Amino acid sequence: MSSEFIRQKLEGKAISLGREDLKSNEIPSVAVWGKTIPETWENAVLAAWEFGTHIPTEYDQDVDPQSRDVTLMMTVADPFAEPRIHLALPCGYLDLAVYVAEVVGGVHDSWVNREGHGWSYSYHDRLFNWPGKYNWDEILGSQKIEIQNVNQIDILINKLVSAPYTRRAQAITWVPQIDQPDPEPPCLQRIWCRLVKSDDKNYLLEMNTHWRSNDALKAAFMNTYAFTELQKMIAGEIEKRMDKPIGVGRYVGVMDSFHLYGSYERKNQIQTLLNQVEKMPFERRVVRSDNPMVMAEFAKAREKLAQEKAKAILP
């Protein structure tokens, strides 16, 4: 795929801000947008490929080209407009549904284990139970202090119910004492929400997410899909507490490092997506979330998680 084709494809959908004023090989700031999740994600990947600076990472092998990296602001205008799923997602539909359940419902928070035999964190645990399952013991050491964990999402919801226009409705994941030395700290840093009045006088919940690092090809789509589901859940809970209709507004992801790893280029994984964009109509690159095949896999995911839960509570 030529650079000219990519730039034509991104016209009106992406911009590299102030690129002509940057010094050689500085990381560009890029804004991309689209109506749906797959359209916006695809634009973001193309922009990272076209505008990204070349820079090494801590995961490179000697044979890998350098990664391509941008600082990105990605805006999805209508997160629940169909089609919601891109066929180039890095997993199956069942795995996507499980990931949503992990982020929104915390179904695998029990896998967080600071002893080195499980996850070092989960997003749900940090957002609904900050600073996380084991972290007060590590932070306080031998100090005998009783401190409650914080359900930041519940506080965020109550804040918006009491003051829909507040700029203080946010939740964080970062725990400096734990995450600075951790080799795999959270990529998500913060979510921020606000209610706005729409043309029909009803409220829309808008969400921004802030990421220190985001794998453009293997993580960004799933992250966006799952966190828009969290956005929907928060909107639904606000609706209950306010007794007013709350819709889902636009979603913004801000990524300090939105990157395409050199190993993906070496393995032609990026080029495969680029070729699809060039040669295949958009309608054949996406699928609706209510497609019967997708819904069947989502149902299998629910069944799988129910079986896991049943086994976990057996004596």
BAMITI-84006 format. One record per residue (C-alpha): residue number from 1; x, y, z. Coordinates in Angstrom, 1 decimal. Layout:
REM BAMITI-84006
+-----+--------+--------+--------+
:  nr :      u :      v :      w :
+-----+--------+--------+--------+
: NUM :      X :      Y :      Z :
...
+-----+--------+--------+--------+
This chain:
REM BAMITI-84006
+-----+--------+--------+--------+
:  nr :      u :      v :      w :
+-----+--------+--------+--------+
:   1 :    0.0 :    0.0 :    0.0 :
:   2 :    1.4 :    3.3 :   -1.0 :
:   3 :    1.8 :    6.4 :    1.2 :
:   4 :   -0.4 :    8.3 :   -1.3 :
:   5 :   -3.2 :    5.8 :   -1.0 :
:   6 :   -3.1 :    5.9 :    2.9 :
:   7 :   -3.2 :    9.7 :    2.9 :
:   8 :   -6.1 :    9.7 :    0.5 :
:   9 :   -7.8 :    7.1 :    2.7 :
:  10 :   -7.3 :    9.2 :    5.8 :
:  11 :   -8.3 :   12.5 :    4.3 :
:  12 :  -10.9 :   14.1 :    6.5 :
:  13 :  -10.4 :   11.3 :    9.1 :
:  14 :   -6.9 :   11.9 :   10.5 :
:  15 :   -4.4 :   14.7 :   11.0 :
:  16 :   -0.8 :   14.7 :   12.1 :
:  17 :   -0.6 :   17.9 :   14.2 :
:  18 :    2.2 :   20.4 :   13.7 :
:  19 :    4.4 :   17.7 :   12.1 :
:  20 :    6.3 :   20.2 :   10.0 :
:  21 :    7.5 :   22.0 :   13.2 :
:  22 :    8.9 :   18.9 :   14.9 :
:  23 :   12.6 :   18.0 :   15.0 :
:  24 :   13.8 :   14.9 :   13.2 :
:  25 :   12.2 :   11.6 :   14.4 :
:  26 :   10.2 :   13.2 :   17.2 :
:  27 :    6.9 :   11.4 :   18.1 :
:  28 :    4.1 :   13.0 :   16.2 :
:  29 :    0.7 :   13.9 :   17.7 :
:  30 :   -2.1 :   12.4 :   15.6 :
:  31 :   -5.9 :   12.8 :   15.8 :
:  32 :   -8.1 :   10.3 :   14.1 :
:  33 :  -11.9 :    9.9 :   14.1 :
:  34 :  -14.7 :    7.9 :   12.7 :
:  35 :  -18.4 :    7.0 :   13.4 :
:  36 :  -17.9 :    3.4 :   14.4 :
:  37 :  -15.3 :    1.5 :   16.4 :
:  38 :  -13.9 :   -0.6 :   13.5 :
:  39 :  -13.7 :    2.5 :   11.2 :
:  40 :  -11.9 :    4.5 :   13.8 :
:  41 :   -9.6 :    1.7 :   14.8 :
:  42 :   -8.6 :    1.1 :   11.2 :
:  43 :   -7.9 :    4.8 :   10.7 :
:  44 :   -5.7 :    4.7 :   13.8 :
:  45 :   -3.7 :    1.8 :   12.5 :
:  46 :   -3.2 :    3.4 :    9.1 :
:  47 :   -2.2 :    6.7 :   10.8 :
:  48 :    0.4 :    5.0 :   13.0 :
:  49 :    1.9 :    3.2 :   10.0 :
:  50 :    2.0 :    6.4 :    7.9 :
:  51 :    3.0 :    9.0 :   10.4 :
:  52 :    4.7 :    7.0 :   13.2 :
:  53 :    8.3 :    7.7 :   14.1 :
:  54 :   10.7 :    4.7 :   14.2 :
:  55 :   11.7 :    3.8 :   17.7 :
:  56 :   12.9 :    0.7 :   19.5 :
:  57 :   11.0 :   -1.0 :   22.3 :
:  58 :   11.8 :   -3.3 :   25.3 :
:  59 :   10.3 :   -6.3 :   23.5 :
:  60 :   12.3 :   -6.2 :   20.2 :
:  61 :   14.3 :   -9.1 :   18.9 :
:  62 :   17.5 :   -8.4 :   17.0 :
:  63 :   15.8 :   -9.2 :   13.7 :
:  64 :   12.9 :   -6.9 :   14.2 :
:  65 :   12.6 :   -3.5 :   12.5 :
:  66 :   11.9 :   -0.6 :   14.9 :
:  67 :    8.3 :    0.0 :   16.0 :
:  68 :    6.2 :    2.8 :   14.5 :
:  69 :    4.9 :    5.1 :   17.2 :
:  70 :    2.6 :    8.1 :   17.5 :
:  71 :    0.8 :    9.9 :   20.4 :
:  72 :   -2.8 :    9.5 :   19.4 :
:  73 :   -6.2 :   10.9 :   20.2 :
:  74 :   -8.9 :    8.6 :   18.8 :
:  75 :  -12.6 :    9.7 :   18.7 :
:  76 :  -15.4 :    7.2 :   18.1 :
:  77 :  -18.5 :    9.3 :   17.4 :
:  78 :  -21.1 :    6.6 :   17.9 :
:  79 :  -19.6 :    3.7 :   19.8 :
:  80 :  -22.7 :    1.5 :   19.5 :
:  81 :  -23.4 :    2.1 :   15.8 :
:  82 :  -23.2 :   -1.1 :   13.8 :
:  83 :  -21.1 :   -2.7 :   12.6 :
:  84 :  -19.1 :   -2.8 :   15.9 :
:  85 :  -16.6 :   -5.5 :   15.1 :
:  86 :  -13.6 :   -5.6 :   12.7 :
:  87 :  -12.8 :   -8.9 :   11.2 :
:  88 :   -9.1 :   -8.3 :   11.8 :
:  89 :   -9.5 :   -8.4 :   15.6 :
:  90 :   -6.7 :  -10.4 :   17.2 :
:  91 :   -8.9 :  -13.1 :   18.8 :
:  92 :  -12.2 :  -14.9 :   18.4 :
:  93 :  -15.6 :  -13.6 :   19.2 :
:  94 :  -15.7 :  -15.8 :   22.3 :
:  95 :  -12.5 :  -14.3 :   23.6 :
:  96 :  -13.7 :  -10.8 :   22.9 :
:  97 :  -16.8 :  -11.4 :   25.0 :
:  98 :  -14.7 :  -12.9 :   27.9 :
:  99 :  -12.5 :   -9.8 :   27.8 :
: 100 :  -15.6 :   -7.5 :   28.0 :
: 101 :  -16.7 :   -9.5 :   31.0 :
: 102 :  -13.3 :   -9.1 :   32.6 :
: 103 :  -13.3 :   -5.3 :   32.2 :
: 104 :  -17.0 :   -4.7 :   33.1 :
: 105 :  -17.8 :   -7.5 :   35.4 :
: 106 :  -14.4 :   -8.5 :   36.9 :
: 107 :  -15.0 :  -12.2 :   36.2 :
: 108 :  -11.3 :  -13.0 :   36.5 :
: 109 :  -10.3 :  -10.6 :   39.3 :
: 110 :   -9.5 :  -13.8 :   41.2 :
: 111 :   -6.6 :  -14.4 :   38.8 :
: 112 :   -4.8 :  -11.3 :   40.2 :
: 113 :   -2.0 :  -12.8 :   42.3 :
: 114 :    1.0 :  -10.8 :   43.4 :
: 115 :    3.0 :  -13.9 :   44.2 :
: 116 :    4.0 :  -14.4 :   40.6 :
: 117 :    1.5 :  -17.1 :   39.7 :
: 118 :   -1.2 :  -14.9 :   38.1 :
: 119 :   -1.9 :  -11.5 :   36.8 :
: 120 :   -0.2 :   -8.5 :   38.5 :
: 121 :   -3.5 :   -6.5 :   38.1 :
: 122 :   -6.8 :   -6.3 :   36.3 :
: 123 :   -8.5 :   -3.2 :   35.1 :
: 124 :  -11.7 :   -4.0 :   36.9 :
: 125 :   -9.9 :   -4.6 :   40.2 :
: 126 :   -8.1 :   -1.3 :   40.0 :
: 127 :  -11.2 :    0.7 :   38.9 :
: 128 :  -13.7 :   -0.9 :   41.3 :
: 129 :  -11.3 :   -1.9 :   44.1 :
: 130 :   -8.4 :    0.6 :   44.0 :
: 131 :   -5.5 :    0.1 :   44.7 :
: 132 :   -6.3 :   -3.5 :   44.0 :
: 133 :   -6.6 :   -6.9 :   45.6 :
: 134 :   -3.2 :   -7.2 :   47.4 :
: 135 :   -1.7 :   -3.7 :   47.1 :
: 136 :   -2.4 :   -2.1 :   50.5 :
: 137 :   -0.3 :   -4.9 :   52.2 :
: 138 :    2.6 :   -4.1 :   49.9 :
: 139 :    2.2 :   -0.3 :   50.2 :
: 140 :    2.0 :   -0.3 :   54.0 :
: 141 :    4.3 :   -3.2 :   54.8 :
: 142 :    4.2 :   -4.0 :   58.5 :
: 143 :    2.2 :   -0.9 :   59.4 :
: 144 :   -1.1 :   -1.8 :   61.1 :
: 145 :   -3.4 :    0.6 :   59.4 :
: 146 :   -7.0 :   -0.2 :   58.4 :
: 147 :   -7.7 :    1.4 :   55.0 :
: 148 :  -10.7 :    0.6 :   52.8 :
: 149 :  -10.3 :   -0.1 :   49.1 :
: 150 :  -12.0 :    2.4 :   46.8 :
: 151 :  -14.8 :    1.6 :   44.3 :
: 152 :  -13.9 :    4.5 :   42.1 :
: 153 :  -16.7 :    3.7 :   39.6 :
: 154 :  -19.4 :    4.0 :   42.2 :
: 155 :  -18.0 :    7.3 :   43.3 :
: 156 :  -17.7 :    8.5 :   39.7 :
: 157 :  -21.4 :    7.6 :   39.1 :
: 158 :  -22.6 :    9.4 :   42.3 :
: 159 :  -20.6 :   12.4 :   41.3 :
: 160 :  -22.3 :   12.6 :   37.9 :
: 161 :  -25.7 :   12.1 :   39.5 :
: 162 :  -25.2 :   15.0 :   41.8 :
: 163 :  -23.5 :   17.3 :   39.3 :
: 164 :  -23.8 :   16.1 :   35.6 :
: 165 :  -21.5 :   18.8 :   34.4 :
: 166 :  -18.7 :   18.0 :   36.9 :
: 167 :  -15.1 :   17.7 :   35.6 :
: 168 :  -14.1 :   15.6 :   38.5 :
: 169 :  -15.7 :   12.2 :   37.5 :
: 170 :  -12.6 :   10.1 :   37.0 :
: 171 :  -11.0 :    6.8 :   38.1 :
: 172 :   -7.3 :    5.8 :   38.0 :
: 173 :   -5.4 :    2.6 :   37.8 :
: 174 :   -1.8 :    3.6 :   38.7 :
: 175 :   -0.3 :    2.7 :   42.1 :
: 176 :    3.2 :    4.2 :   42.1 :
: 177 :    4.7 :    2.0 :   44.7 :
: 178 :    3.6 :   -1.1 :   42.9 :
: 179 :    3.6 :   -0.2 :   39.2 :
: 180 :    6.8 :    1.8 :   38.8 :
: 181 :    9.0 :   -1.3 :   39.4 :
: 182 :    6.6 :   -3.8 :   37.8 :
: 183 :    7.7 :   -5.1 :   34.4 :
: 184 :    4.1 :   -5.3 :   33.2 :
: 185 :    2.3 :   -2.3 :   34.7 :
: 186 :   -1.2 :   -1.2 :   33.6 :
: 187 :   -1.5 :    0.4 :   30.2 :
: 188 :   -4.7 :    2.1 :   31.0 :
: 189 :   -4.1 :    5.0 :   33.4 :
: 190 :   -7.3 :    6.9 :   33.8 :
: 191 :  -10.9 :    7.2 :   32.7 :
: 192 :  -12.9 :   10.4 :   32.8 :
: 193 :  -16.6 :   10.9 :   32.2 :
: 194 :  -19.0 :   13.8 :   31.8 :
: 195 :  -22.7 :   14.2 :   31.0 :
: 196 :  -23.8 :   16.5 :   28.3 :
: 197 :  -27.3 :   17.6 :   27.1 :
: 198 :  -28.0 :   16.4 :   23.6 :
: 199 :  -30.3 :   18.0 :   21.0 :
: 200 :  -33.3 :   15.9 :   22.3 :
: 201 :  -32.7 :   17.3 :   25.8 :
: 202 :  -31.6 :   13.9 :   27.1 :
: 203 :  -28.2 :   13.3 :   28.6 :
: 204 :  -25.3 :   11.5 :   26.9 :
: 205 :  -22.4 :   10.0 :   28.9 :
: 206 :  -19.1 :   10.8 :   27.2 :
: 207 :  -16.0 :    8.9 :   28.2 :
: 208 :  -12.2 :    9.6 :   27.8 :
: 209 :   -9.7 :    6.9 :   28.5 :
: 210 :   -6.0 :    7.7 :   28.9 :
: 211 :   -3.3 :    5.1 :   28.1 :
: 212 :    0.5 :    5.2 :   28.7 :
: 213 :    0.9 :    2.5 :   26.0 :
: 214 :   -1.4 :    0.8 :   23.5 :
: 215 :   -0.6 :   -1.9 :   21.0 :
: 216 :   -2.3 :   -0.7 :   17.9 :
: 217 :   -2.7 :   -4.1 :   16.2 :
: 218 :   -3.2 :   -6.6 :   19.0 :
: 219 :   -4.9 :   -4.6 :   21.8 :
: 220 :   -6.4 :   -1.3 :   20.8 :
: 221 :   -9.6 :   -2.7 :   19.1 :
: 222 :  -10.4 :   -5.0 :   22.1 :
: 223 :   -9.7 :   -2.2 :   24.6 :
: 224 :  -12.0 :    0.2 :   22.7 :
: 225 :  -14.8 :   -2.4 :   22.4 :
: 226 :  -14.6 :   -3.3 :   26.1 :
: 227 :  -14.3 :    0.2 :   27.5 :
: 228 :  -17.3 :    1.4 :   25.5 :
: 229 :  -19.2 :   -1.5 :   27.1 :
: 230 :  -18.1 :   -0.1 :   30.5 :
: 231 :  -19.2 :    3.3 :   29.3 :
: 232 :  -22.7 :    1.8 :   28.6 :
: 233 :  -22.8 :    0.1 :   32.0 :
: 234 :  -22.0 :    3.4 :   33.7 :
: 235 :  -24.6 :    5.2 :   31.7 :
: 236 :  -27.2 :    2.6 :   32.7 :
: 237 :  -26.4 :    2.9 :   36.4 :
: 238 :  -26.6 :    6.7 :   36.2 :
: 239 :  -30.0 :    6.4 :   34.5 :
: 240 :  -31.3 :    4.2 :   37.4 :
: 241 :  -30.1 :    6.7 :   40.0 :
: 242 :  -31.2 :    9.8 :   38.2 :
: 243 :  -34.4 :    8.3 :   36.8 :
: 244 :  -33.7 :   10.0 :   33.5 :
: 245 :  -32.7 :    8.6 :   30.1 :
: 246 :  -28.9 :    8.5 :   29.7 :
: 247 :  -27.5 :    7.6 :   26.3 :
: 248 :  -24.0 :    6.6 :   25.3 :
: 249 :  -22.1 :    9.6 :   23.8 :
: 250 :  -18.8 :    9.7 :   22.0 :
: 251 :  -15.7 :    7.8 :   23.2 :
: 252 :  -12.2 :    9.2 :   23.1 :
: 253 :   -9.0 :    7.2 :   23.6 :
: 254 :   -5.8 :    9.2 :   24.3 :
: 255 :   -2.6 :    7.1 :   23.9 :
: 256 :    0.9 :    8.4 :   24.9 :
: 257 :    2.4 :    5.6 :   22.8 :
: 258 :    0.2 :    4.1 :   20.1 :
: 259 :    2.5 :    1.7 :   18.4 :
: 260 :    3.0 :   -1.0 :   15.7 :
: 261 :    5.7 :   -3.4 :   16.8 :
: 262 :    8.5 :   -4.2 :   14.4 :
: 263 :    7.8 :   -7.9 :   14.8 :
: 264 :    4.4 :   -7.4 :   13.3 :
: 265 :    6.0 :   -5.8 :   10.2 :
: 266 :    8.6 :   -8.6 :   10.0 :
: 267 :    5.8 :  -11.2 :   10.1 :
: 268 :    3.8 :   -9.3 :    7.5 :
: 269 :    0.8 :   -9.0 :   10.0 :
: 270 :    0.5 :   -5.3 :    9.4 :
: 271 :    0.8 :   -5.6 :    5.7 :
: 272 :   -2.0 :   -8.2 :    5.7 :
: 273 :   -4.4 :   -5.6 :    7.2 :
: 274 :   -3.1 :   -2.9 :    4.8 :
: 275 :   -3.8 :   -5.1 :    1.8 :
: 276 :   -7.3 :   -5.8 :    3.0 :
: 277 :   -8.0 :   -2.1 :    3.4 :
: 278 :   -6.7 :   -1.5 :   -0.2 :
: 279 :   -8.4 :   -4.4 :   -1.9 :
: 280 :  -11.5 :   -5.3 :    0.1 :
: 281 :  -14.7 :   -3.2 :    0.6 :
: 282 :  -15.2 :   -1.9 :    4.1 :
: 283 :  -18.4 :   -4.0 :    4.4 :
: 284 :  -16.4 :   -7.2 :    4.0 :
: 285 :  -13.9 :   -6.1 :    6.7 :
: 286 :  -16.4 :   -5.8 :    9.5 :
: 287 :  -19.3 :   -7.7 :   11.1 :
: 288 :  -22.3 :   -6.6 :   13.2 :
: 289 :  -22.3 :   -7.5 :   16.9 :
: 290 :  -25.8 :   -8.9 :   16.5 :
: 291 :  -24.7 :  -11.3 :   13.7 :
: 292 :  -26.0 :  -14.8 :   14.6 :
: 293 :  -22.5 :  -16.3 :   14.4 :
: 294 :  -21.2 :  -13.6 :   16.7 :
: 295 :  -24.1 :  -13.9 :   19.1 :
: 296 :  -23.6 :  -17.7 :   19.3 :
: 297 :  -20.0 :  -17.2 :   20.3 :
: 298 :  -21.0 :  -14.6 :   22.9 :
: 299 :  -23.5 :  -17.1 :   24.3 :
: 300 :  -20.7 :  -19.7 :   24.5 :
: 301 :  -18.6 :  -17.2 :   26.4 :
: 302 :  -21.4 :  -16.7 :   29.0 :
: 303 :  -21.7 :  -20.5 :   29.3 :
: 304 :  -18.0 :  -20.9 :   29.8 :
: 305 :  -17.8 :  -18.2 :   32.4 :
: 306 :  -20.8 :  -19.7 :   34.2 :
: 307 :  -19.1 :  -23.1 :   34.3 :
: 308 :  -15.9 :  -21.5 :   35.7 :
: 309 :  -17.9 :  -19.8 :   38.4 :
: 310 :  -19.7 :  -23.0 :   39.3 :
: 311 :  -16.5 :  -24.9 :   39.6 :
: 312 :  -15.0 :  -22.1 :   41.7 :
: 313 :  -17.7 :  -22.4 :   44.4 :
: 314 :  -17.8 :  -26.2 :   44.5 :
: 315 :  -16.4 :  -27.6 :   47.8 :
+-----+--------+--------+--------+
